[in-house]
Amino acid sequence: MVALVAAVASIASGHTQTVPSPAARSTERARWAAEAKRVTIVRDDWGIAHVYGKTDADTVFGMIYAQSEDDFHRVETNYLNAMGRLAEAEGEDKIYQDLRMKLFIDPQDLRKEYAASPEWLKKLMDAFADGANYYLARHPAIKPRVIRHFEPWMALSFTEGSIGGDIERVDLKKLEAFYGGRKEVASLQEQTETEPGGSNGIAIAPSNTAQHHALLLINPHTSFFFRSELQMVSDEGLDAYGAVTWGQFFIYQGFNQHLGWMHTSSGVDAVDEYLETVSNRDGHSYYKYGDEERQVTEKQINVPYKTAHGMAEKHFTVYFTQHGPVIRAQDGKWVAIRLMQEPIKALMQSYLRTKAKNYAEYRQTMELKANSSNNTVYADADGHIAYFHGNFIPRRDPKFDFTKPVDGSNPATDWQGLLTVEETPHLLDPKSGYLFNVNDSPWNGAGESSLRRQDYPAYVETGRESARGLHAMRLLPGKKDFTVDSLVTAAYDSYLPWFIKPLSALKQAWADLPADSEMKTSLAPQMAVLQAWDLRWGVDSVATSLAIFWGQEITKAALANETKTPADLDEFLPPSVPPQVALKALATASARLTADFGAWQTPWGRINRFQRLNGDIVQHFNDAQPSTPIGFTASSWGSLAAFSARPYTAEETGRRGGTKKWYGTGGNSFVAVVEFGEKVRARALTAGGESGNPDSPHFQDEVERYRSGNLREVYFYREQLEGHTEREYHPGAQ
């Protein structure tokens, strides 16, 4: 099934580097120079790029150039990941990650998709490639790891800006087991989620605001430095501001002068797995479908990878049924996966929504039905607020449980088209005057005006409630005077509702201990701190440290007794554990704090830190280097402002002993609050700073604002940039 071939040069099937001829190169450079003259980039005093072009394509050219200036490494890496080419840069460890992408992303297919795209979209893809290539031409000192020449079709490999697309649902361990020749796969554990979960979207109707203007909170929780903040403006009606995933040419989460949109990861079931009954004869594999036996499609995929001696290549024979690629085996059957593969529609939808001028136009973009993994929280200048569920939802026979692999031999398990936008969970202008989504279900997102679970098929939502959902439900009802400032305050509200139930149980367990109990004596100081705690985080809070270390211990206990799974622990309520277990966990947490920080009475800010030392995508943290205390916590405890942090091992840091302090790598990244009045007004911040260059003043100039939640004013209108302009130039100007 697999063979290894050493090679001297990089040979990537379908990925051979295009090297333009001298004549073509001359033509390219002339075209780039003409495009650059039609673009103006204004860098404000935070380093944010405001890109102005004659046409939309000109603006795309300029914004990709600006992104490359800020962090070309991340632009290239996102495309290496999207096209299954990471191993060419990072080596053998990435082979199966690349194979996973190549099961779905075929350059030859994308070239055909590009040729079939609408002309307006082709122009944008052309401009995307031109902007990246012009940057490389003007900066010969920048050495790409792999991609030395960008091509327009590449934009179709990366059409949706969330942190992990549907393809990443495929378990890498089991993929490797199947295509790597291992026999025992059923006992393999599923891969754990490595990226922080969570995002917050809140929309407030004019009836609940002091100025009678709609408000929108945009608060994605992603890996830090995952997106660029910028503005795109053209003479063709484009004028959008917000967060752009590195290398993409549309504002992913943001606003224009008419409306705004915030995406949260959805619990919609948009991906299905099929158990295929496979037999072999005459050297071929066949799978059962109804009364037929259909031949399994075989395809050769080559994965080049970097070695110490040059490039090597691993060859795979991969298998497809009508449902999609085969990704693992289970119970003697092969498992094929089916998911959305609509790159043209997805890219169109991602771009067109940024130019929508009202609710009707925004909803029209949803009719493309190519947003498979995101819910949308929406607000506009006409006073509308709205919720859209993930809008690629296959229509299925509800008698089957599609949360598990279904019988691929039964035609009744096939998709029957897609649900219409009208049939999906959608809410416009709820009477409650607010709505939210925090990656939970939509069944509580608008108070008494919420959508009802029983009105929809079960497969439209597979998620659970969360402590953040409980937090939002406590903050929003009954408040009628929201302002930009008070919505920012709500977004940083320090309450941690996860602890309501377990802390009450701990207090009762403590009260039930005999007065002469050794445990009651030894834990008396800790209990005094927790009994006085108001369940609010803070950098000076000892109770926050003690509670979180204790919460981790009782979570471990719940998992250890095999009555809970990690997914269960994401639910609305935390786990219940016996009184003695809860008390022992407090002793263990106290001992951990003492061992790592010298005393259990350690303020949270001494533990929980933000550190940015260099531009590496994977940071190597160092307790000896400066860092900033952060008060807010991981979202799992119910904090709306999220900071996902942990200590790092010696192997991870490359330093003896690793770290004792906890360093954040994800959570609050881009944050914005937008008011839609006669003119749009917004405040925002980006984790750390705009630039990935440690020598830039904008590498971490926003850290203090990030820590305190002090969002800066957004310069949306050109006149606002007066007095706040650091530099104005055309792409290519030195």
C-alpha positions in Angstrom: 0.0 0.0 0.0 2.8 2.4 0.8 6.3 2.8 -0.6 9.1 5.2 0.2 11.2 6.7 -2.5 14.1 9.0 -1.8 14.6 12.0 -4.0 17.0 14.9 -4.3 14.5 17.6 -5.2 11.0 18.3 -4.1 8.6 16.4 -6.3 5.0 17.1 -5.3 2.4 15.4 -7.5 0.2 18.2 -8.7 2.3 20.8 -6.8 5.3 21.3 -9.1 6.5 24.9 -8.7 5.6 27.1 -11.6 8.6 29.0 -12.8 7.6 31.7 -15.2 9.7 32.2 -18.3 11.7 35.5 -18.6 9.0 36.9 -20.9 6.2 35.9 -18.6 8.1 37.3 -15.6 8.5 40.6 -17.4 4.8 40.7 -18.1 4.0 39.8 -14.5 6.1 42.5 -13.1 4.5 45.1 -15.4 1.1 44.0 -14.3 2.1 44.1 -10.6 3.5 47.6 -10.9 0.3 48.8 -12.5 -1.8 47.2 -9.8 0.3 48.7 -7.1 -0.2 52.2 -8.5 -3.9 51.8 -8.1 -3.6 50.8 -4.4 -2.9 53.0 -1.3 -2.1 51.4 2.1 -2.5 53.6 5.1 -1.0 52.3 8.3 -2.6 53.8 11.4 -0.7 54.3 14.7 -1.4 50.7 15.7 0.1 49.4 12.5 -3.3 48.4 11.1 -3.5 48.4 7.3 -6.3 50.4 5.7 -6.2 49.3 2.1 -7.8 51.5 -0.6 -8.1 50.4 -4.3 -9.9 51.5 -7.4 -11.5 48.1 -7.8 -12.2 45.2 -5.5 -9.4 43.3 -7.2 -7.0 46.2 -6.6 -7.9 46.1 -2.9 -7.4 42.3 -2.7 -4.0 42.8 -4.3 -3.1 45.4 -1.6 -4.5 43.6 1.4 -2.6 40.4 0.5 0.5 42.5 0.1 -0.1 44.1 3.5 -0.7 40.8 5.2 2.5 39.5 3.8 4.3 42.5 5.2 2.9 41.8 8.6 3.5 38.0 8.6 4.3 36.2 5.4 5.3 33.1 7.4 1.7 32.6 8.6 0.3 33.4 5.1 2.5 30.7 3.6 1.9 28.2 6.4 -1.9 28.4 6.1 -1.6 27.5 2.4 0.9 24.7 3.1 -1.7 23.3 5.6 -4.7 23.8 3.2 -3.0 22.1 0.3 -1.4 19.3 2.2 2.2 20.5 1.9 3.4 21.0 5.5 5.7 17.9 5.4 7.7 19.6 2.6 8.6 22.3 5.2 8.4 20.4 8.5 9.3 16.8 7.8 8.0 13.3 8.3 5.7 14.1 11.3 3.3 15.9 9.0 2.9 13.2 6.4 -0.5 12.0 7.5 -1.8 15.5 8.1 -0.8 16.2 4.5 -2.5 13.0 3.3 -5.7 14.0 5.1 -5.8 17.3 3.2 -4.9 15.6 -0.1 -7.9 13.3 0.2 -10.0 16.3 -0.4 -7.8 19.0 -2.0 -6.5 18.1 -5.5 -4.7 20.9 -7.4 -5.9 19.6 -10.7 -9.5 19.7 -9.6 -9.0 23.2 -8.2 -7.5 24.4 -11.5 -10.7 23.3 -13.2 -12.8 25.0 -10.5 -10.9 28.2 -11.0 -11.5 28.0 -14.8 -15.2 27.5 -14.1 -15.5 30.4 -11.6 -17.4 33.6 -12.3 -15.2 36.2 -14.0 -15.5 38.6 -11.0 -14.2 35.9 -8.7 -11.3 35.0 -11.0 -10.2 38.6 -10.9 -10.1 38.4 -7.1 -8.1 35.2 -7.2 -5.7 36.6 -9.8 -5.2 39.7 -7.6 -4.6 37.4 -4.5 -1.8 35.6 -6.3 -0.4 38.8 -7.7 -0.3 40.5 -4.3 1.6 37.6 -2.7 4.0 37.3 -5.6 4.7 41.0 -5.8 5.6 41.0 -2.1 8.1 38.2 -2.7 9.5 40.0 -5.7 10.0 43.2 -3.7 11.4 41.4 -0.7 14.1 38.9 -1.9 15.4 38.5 1.7 12.2 36.7 2.6 12.7 33.1 1.9 9.5 31.0 1.5 9.8 27.6 3.0 8.0 26.0 0.0 5.7 28.2 -2.0 7.9 30.5 -4.2 5.1 31.4 -6.6 1.4 31.7 -5.7 -1.2 30.7 -8.3 -4.8 32.0 -8.4 -6.4 28.6 -7.9 -4.7 28.2 -4.5 -7.4 30.5 -3.0 -9.9 27.8 -3.6 -8.0 25.5 -1.2 -8.7 27.8 1.7 -12.2 29.3 1.5 -13.5 29.4 5.0 -11.7 31.2 7.7 -12.4 29.2 10.9 -9.5 27.7 12.8 -10.3 24.1 11.9 -12.4 23.1 8.9 -14.5 20.0 8.4 -11.5 18.1 7.0 -9.9 18.2 10.4 -12.7 16.0 11.8 -10.8 13.1 10.3 -8.8 11.4 13.1 -5.1 11.3 12.1 -4.2 8.3 14.2 -6.8 6.1 12.6 -6.0 7.5 9.2 -2.4 6.5 9.7 -3.5 3.1 11.1 -5.5 2.4 7.9 -3.1 3.7 5.3 0.1 2.9 7.2 -0.7 -0.8 7.3 -1.4 -1.3 11.0 -4.0 -4.0 11.8 -5.3 -3.0 15.2 -7.2 0.2 14.9 -10.4 -0.3 16.9 -8.6 0.3 20.2 -7.0 3.5 19.1 -8.3 6.5 21.0 -9.7 9.4 19.0 -7.4 12.4 18.7 -7.9 15.1 21.3 -8.8 18.6 20.4 -5.6 20.7 20.4 -7.1 24.1 19.7 -9.0 26.2 22.2 -12.7 25.9 21.8 -15.1 28.8 22.0 -16.2 32.1 20.5 -18.7 34.7 21.6 -21.2 36.6 19.5 -23.8 39.0 21.1 -26.2 41.2 19.3 -28.3 43.9 21.1 -31.4 45.4 19.5 -32.0 49.1 19.5 -34.8 48.6 22.0 -32.2 47.5 24.6 -29.5 50.2 23.9 -29.2 53.7 25.3 -28.7 55.3 21.9 -31.3 53.0 20.2 -28.7 51.7 17.8 -28.0 48.0 17.3 -24.8 46.7 18.9 -22.6 43.7 18.0 -19.9 41.9 20.0 -17.3 40.1 17.8 -15.2 37.9 20.0 -13.6 34.9 18.3 -11.5 32.5 20.5 -8.7 31.2 18.4 -5.0 30.5 18.5 -3.2 33.8 19.1 -1.9 35.7 16.1 -4.2 33.5 13.9 -5.7 36.5 12.1 -4.7 39.9 10.8 -6.8 43.0 11.5 -7.3 45.3 8.6 -9.7 47.3 6.4 -10.6 46.8 2.7 -12.0 49.7 0.7 -12.7 50.1 -3.0 -14.5 52.4 -5.4 -16.8 49.5 -6.3 -18.6 49.5 -2.9 -16.3 47.4 -0.8 -15.7 48.9 2.7 -15.2 46.2 5.3 -13.2 46.1 8.5 -12.3 43.2 10.8 -10.3 40.0 11.2 -8.8 38.2 8.2 -7.3 34.7 8.5 -3.8 35.0 7.2 -3.7 34.6 3.4 -7.4 34.9 2.7 -8.8 37.9 0.8 -12.1 38.5 2.7 -12.9 39.9 6.1 -13.9 36.8 8.1 -15.4 38.4 11.2 -16.2 42.0 11.0 -18.4 44.8 9.8 -19.0 47.4 7.1 -20.9 50.7 7.5 -24.2 48.9 7.2 -23.9 45.7 9.1 -21.7 43.3 11.0 -21.2 39.5 11.4 -19.7 37.3 14.0 -19.1 33.6 13.3 -19.1 31.0 16.1 -18.2 27.3 15.7 -21.4 25.4 15.1 -22.8 22.2 16.6 -24.5 21.5 13.3 -24.0 18.0 11.9 -22.6 18.7 8.4 -20.3 15.7 8.2 -21.3 12.1 8.0 -19.5 8.8 8.1 -20.6 5.6 6.3 -19.8 2.0 7.1 -18.9 0.4 3.8 -19.2 -3.4 3.4 -16.1 -4.3 1.3 -15.2 -7.4 -0.6 -12.2 -8.3 -2.8 -12.0 -10.1 -6.1 -9.9 -10.1 -9.2 -7.5 -7.7 -7.4 -10.1 -5.0 -6.9 -12.2 -3.9 -3.9 -16.0 -3.6 -4.1 -18.5 -2.1 -1.7 -22.2 -3.0 -1.2 -24.8 -0.4 -2.1 -28.4 -1.6 -2.1 -28.6 -4.7 -4.3 -25.4 -3.7 -6.2 -21.7 -4.2 -5.7 -19.8 -1.1 -6.8 -16.1 -0.9 -7.4 -14.0 1.1 -5.0 -12.2 3.9 -6.7 -8.4 3.8 -6.2 -6.2 6.9 -6.5 -2.5 7.4 -6.1 -1.4 10.2 -3.7 2.2 11.2 -3.2 3.3 13.1 -0.1 6.7 14.7 -0.4 8.5 15.4 2.9 11.6 17.0 4.1 14.5 15.0 5.5 18.0 15.8 6.7 19.3 14.6 3.4 16.9 16.4 1.1 13.4 15.5 0.0 11.7 12.1 0.1 8.3 11.0 -1.0 5.8 8.6 0.4 3.3 6.9 -2.0 -0.2 5.9 -1.0 -3.1 4.1 -2.7 -6.2 5.6 -1.3 -9.8 4.6 -1.7 -13.1 6.3 -2.4 -16.7 5.2 -2.4 -19.6 7.3 -3.7 -19.8 8.8 -0.2 -16.2 10.1 -0.2 -12.7 9.0 0.8 -12.1 6.0 3.1 -10.5 7.3 6.3 -10.3 4.2 8.7 -11.7 0.8 9.4 -14.2 -0.1 12.1 -15.8 -3.4 13.1 -14.6 -5.1 9.9 -15.9 -2.4 7.6 -14.3 0.6 5.9 -15.4 4.1 7.0 -15.9 6.7 4.3 -16.6 10.3 5.1 -18.8 12.8 3.3 -18.6 16.6 3.8 -19.1 19.8 2.0 -16.8 20.3 -1.0 -18.0 23.5 -2.7 -15.0 25.7 -3.0 -16.4 28.1 -5.5 -19.6 28.7 -3.5 -17.8 28.9 -0.2 -15.4 31.5 -1.5 -18.2 33.5 -3.1 -20.2 33.4 0.1 -17.2 34.4 2.3 -16.5 37.4 0.0 -20.0 38.6 -0.9 -21.3 38.9 2.6 -18.7 41.6 3.3 -20.4 43.8 0.7 -24.0 43.2 1.8 -25.8 46.5 2.6 -28.8 45.2 4.6 -30.4 42.1 6.0 -32.0 41.0 2.8 -28.7 41.1 0.9 -26.9 39.3 3.7 -29.5 36.6 3.8 -29.2 36.3 0.0 -25.5 35.3 0.5 -26.7 32.5 2.8 -28.7 31.0 -0.1 -25.3 29.7 -1.4 -25.5 27.3 1.5 -21.7 26.9 1.7 -21.0 27.9 5.3 -20.7 24.4 6.9 -19.1 25.0 10.2 -20.3 28.4 11.5 -23.2 30.0 13.2 -23.6 33.7 12.5 -24.6 36.5 14.9 -25.7 39.6 12.9 -26.6 43.2 13.5 -27.2 46.2 11.2 -27.9 49.9 10.9 -31.6 49.3 10.2 -31.9 48.0 13.7 -32.1 44.3 12.9 -30.4 41.6 14.8 -30.4 38.0 13.6 -29.0 34.5 14.2 -28.2 32.1 11.4 -27.3 28.6 12.1 -24.6 26.8 10.0 -26.2 26.8 6.6 -24.8 23.7 4.9 -27.1 21.1 6.4 -27.8 17.9 4.4 -31.4 16.7 4.5 -31.5 13.2 6.0 -33.9 10.5 7.0 -34.4 11.2 10.8 -34.8 7.5 11.6 -31.0 7.1 11.5 -28.6 8.4 14.1 -26.1 10.4 12.0 -24.0 11.3 15.0 -22.5 7.8 14.5 -21.4 6.0 11.3 -24.4 4.8 9.3 -24.8 1.9 7.0 -23.4 3.0 3.6 -25.0 0.0 1.9 -28.5 1.3 2.7 -29.5 4.0 0.1 -31.9 5.5 2.7 -28.9 6.9 4.5 -27.9 9.1 1.5 -28.3 12.8 1.6 -31.4 14.2 0.0 -30.2 17.6 -0.9 -29.8 20.5 1.6 -32.1 22.2 4.0 -33.2 25.7 2.8 -32.2 28.7 4.8 -35.9 28.9 5.9 -35.7 25.4 7.2 -32.6 25.9 9.3 -32.5 27.5 12.8 -32.8 31.2 12.1 -34.0 34.1 14.3 -34.7 37.7 13.3 -35.4 40.5 15.7 -36.4 38.5 18.9 -38.8 40.2 21.3 -36.2 39.8 24.0 -34.1 42.5 22.3 -30.9 40.4 22.4 -29.4 37.2 21.1 -26.1 35.4 21.6 -24.2 32.3 20.6 -21.2 31.0 22.5 -20.7 27.8 20.5 -23.7 26.3 22.3 -27.1 25.4 20.9 -29.4 28.2 19.8 -32.2 27.0 22.1 -31.4 29.5 24.9 -29.8 32.3 22.8 -32.6 34.8 23.0 -34.2 34.2 26.4 -37.9 33.7 26.1 -37.7 34.4 22.4 -35.3 31.5 21.7 -35.7 29.0 19.0 -37.2 25.6 20.0 -35.4 22.4 19.6 -38.6 20.5 18.7 -39.1 22.5 15.6 -36.0 21.1 13.8 -34.5 17.7 13.0 -32.1 16.4 15.6 -29.2 16.6 13.2 -29.2 20.4 13.0 -27.6 20.7 16.4 -25.3 18.2 18.2 -23.8 20.6 20.7 -24.3 21.0 24.5 -24.9 23.9 26.7 -21.9 25.5 28.4 -20.9 27.5 31.4 -20.4 30.5 29.0 -24.0 30.1 27.9 -25.1 30.3 31.5 -23.0 33.4 32.0 -24.5 35.1 29.0 -28.0 34.2 30.2 -27.3 36.0 33.5 -25.9 39.1 31.9 -28.3 40.0 29.1 -31.9 39.7 30.1 -33.7 42.8 31.5 -30.9 45.3 30.6 -32.3 48.2 28.4 -29.4 50.7 28.3 -26.5 48.9 26.6 -23.8 51.1 25.2 -20.5 50.3 23.4 -18.7 50.7 26.8 -21.1 48.5 28.8 -21.1 45.8 26.1 -17.3 45.7 26.4 -17.7 45.5 30.2 -20.1 42.6 29.7 -17.6 40.8 27.4 -15.0 41.0 30.2 -17.4 40.2 33.1 -15.3 38.2 35.5 -17.9 35.7 36.8 -17.1 32.0 36.6 -20.4 30.1 36.8 -18.9 26.7 36.3 -18.0 26.7 40.0 -21.6 27.4 41.3 -22.5 23.7 41.8 -19.2 22.1 42.7 -18.2 24.8 45.2 -21.6 24.5 46.9 -21.0 20.7 47.2 -17.5 21.3 48.5 -18.8 23.6 51.2 -21.4 21.0 52.2 -18.8 18.3 52.4 -16.6 20.5 54.5 -19.5 21.3 56.9 -20.2 17.6 57.3 -16.7 16.7 58.4 -16.3 16.0 62.2 -14.9 19.0 64.1 -11.8 17.0 65.1 -11.1 15.7 61.5 -7.5 16.1 60.4 -8.7 17.1 57.0 -10.9 19.8 58.4 -7.9 21.3 60.3 -5.5 21.0 57.4 -7.9 22.6 54.8 -9.4 25.3 57.0 -7.3 28.1 55.5 -8.2 27.1 51.9 -11.9 26.7 52.7 -11.9 30.2 54.3 -10.6 31.6 51.0 -13.1 29.7 48.9 -16.1 30.5 51.2 -15.4 34.2 50.9 -14.8 34.0 47.1 -17.4 35.8 44.8 -16.6 33.5 41.9 -14.8 36.2 40.0 -11.4 36.0 38.4 -8.7 38.6 39.0 -4.9 38.9 38.7 -4.7 39.5 42.5 -7.1 36.7 43.4 -5.8 33.7 45.4 -9.2 32.1 45.3 -9.1 32.0 41.4 -5.8 30.1 41.5 -7.1 27.7 44.2 -10.5 27.1 42.5 -9.0 26.4 39.0 -6.4 24.0 40.3 -9.1 22.3 42.3 -11.5 22.3 39.4 -8.9 20.5 37.3 -8.5 17.9 40.0 -12.2 17.1 40.3 -12.4 16.9 36.5 -9.6 14.4 36.5 -11.5 12.4 39.1 -14.7 12.4 37.1 -12.8 11.1 34.1 -10.9 8.5 36.1 -14.1 6.8 37.4 -15.1 6.2 33.7 -18.6 7.7 34.2 -17.7 10.8 32.2 -16.0 11.6 28.9 -14.3 14.9 28.0 -17.3 15.8 25.9 -19.6 15.3 28.9 -17.5 17.7 30.9 -18.2 20.5 28.4 -21.8 20.4 29.4 -23.8 23.1 31.1 -23.0 21.6 34.6 -19.7 20.4 35.9 -19.2 16.9 37.1 -20.4 15.7 40.5 -17.9 13.8 42.6 -18.2 12.2 46.1 -17.5 14.5 49.1 -14.3 12.8 50.1 -13.0 13.1 46.5 -13.8 16.8 46.4 -12.0 17.4 49.6 -9.0 15.3 48.6 -8.9 17.2 45.3 -8.6 20.5 47.3 -5.6 19.0 49.2 -4.0 17.9 45.9 -4.6 21.3 44.3 -3.0 23.1 47.3 0.0 20.8 47.1 0.4 21.5 43.4 0.3 25.2 43.9 2.8 25.0 46.8 5.2 22.8 44.8 5.1 25.1 41.7 4.9 28.5 43.3 6.1 28.2 46.8 2.7 28.6 48.5 -0.9 27.8 47.7 -1.7 31.4 48.5 -0.5 32.4 45.0 -2.4 35.2 43.1 -3.8 34.1 39.8 -1.8 36.7 37.8 1.4 35.3 39.0 0.4 32.0 37.3 -1.6 33.0 34.2 0.6 34.9 31.7 0.8 36.3 28.2 4.2 36.0 26.6 5.3 36.8 23.0 9.1 36.3 22.5 9.4 35.9 18.7 7.4 35.4 15.6 7.3 31.6 15.7 4.0 29.9 15.2 4.8 27.5 18.0 6.1 29.6 20.9 8.8 28.4 23.3 8.0 29.9 26.6 10.5 30.9 29.2 9.8 31.8 32.9 13.0 33.9 32.9 11.7 36.2 30.2 9.2 39.1 30.7 5.5 38.2 30.5 2.2 39.9 31.4 -0.3 38.8 34.1 -3.8 37.9 32.7 -6.9 37.9 34.9 -9.4 36.0 32.7 -9.4 32.3 32.4 -10.1 29.5 30.0 -13.6 29.6 28.6 -14.4 26.2 30.1 -14.9 27.8 33.5 -17.6 30.1 32.1 -15.4 33.2 31.4 -16.6 35.0 28.4 -13.2 36.6 27.9 -11.1 33.5 27.3 -7.4 32.8 27.9 -6.4 29.2 27.3 -3.1 28.6 29.2 -1.1 25.8 30.7 2.5 25.1 31.8 5.0 23.7 29.3 7.4 20.8 29.5 11.1 20.8 29.0 10.7 19.1 25.7 8.2 21.8 24.6 10.3 24.7 25.7 13.7 23.3 25.0 14.8 24.4 28.5 15.5 22.3 31.5 12.5 22.0 33.8 10.0 23.6 31.4 7.8 26.3 32.9 5.9 26.6 36.1 3.9 29.6 34.9 1.0 29.0 32.6 1.2 30.7 29.2 -1.7 31.3 26.9 -1.8 30.3 23.3 -5.4 30.9 22.5 -8.7 32.4 23.5 -9.5 36.1 23.1 -7.8 37.1 19.8 -9.6 39.8 17.8 -12.3 41.5 19.9 -14.6 44.3 18.7 -17.8 46.0 19.8 -19.6 47.8 17.0 -22.5 50.4 17.1 -24.6 50.9 14.0 -25.9 54.4 14.1 -25.9 57.1 11.4 -22.2 56.4 11.2 -20.6 53.1 12.4 -18.5 53.3 15.5 -16.3 50.5 16.8 -13.7 49.7 19.4 -11.3 46.7 18.9 -8.1 45.1 19.8 -5.9 42.3 18.5 -3.9 40.0 20.9 -0.4 41.2 21.2 -0.2 43.4 18.2 -0.6 43.5 14.4 2.9 42.5 13.3 4.7 39.1 13.5 8.1 40.8 13.4 9.6 41.1 16.9 11.5 44.2 15.8 8.2 46.0 14.9 6.7 48.4 17.5 3.5 46.7 16.7 4.7 43.2 17.7 3.1 43.6 21.2 1.9 47.2 21.5 -1.6 46.0 22.4 -0.7 43.7 25.3 -1.7 46.1 28.0 -5.1 46.8 26.4 -5.5 43.1 25.9 -4.9 42.4 29.6 -7.3 45.1 30.8 -10.0 44.9 28.1 -9.4 48.5 27.1 -10.4 48.3 23.5 -9.0 51.1 21.2 -11.1 53.2 18.9 -11.3 51.9 15.3 -10.5 54.4 12.5 -13.1 53.3 10.1 -13.5 56.5 8.1 -10.7 58.1 6.2 -11.0 61.3 8.0 -10.5 59.5 11.3 -7.0 58.6 10.2 -6.0 62.2 10.2 -3.5 62.6 13.0 -3.4 58.8 13.4 -1.4 57.8 10.3 2.0 56.2 10.6 2.6 55.7 6.9 0.9 56.0 3.6 2.3 54.3 0.6 1.7 52.1 -2.5 2.6 48.4 -2.4 6.3 48.0 -3.3 7.4 51.4 -2.0 10.4 51.0 0.3 
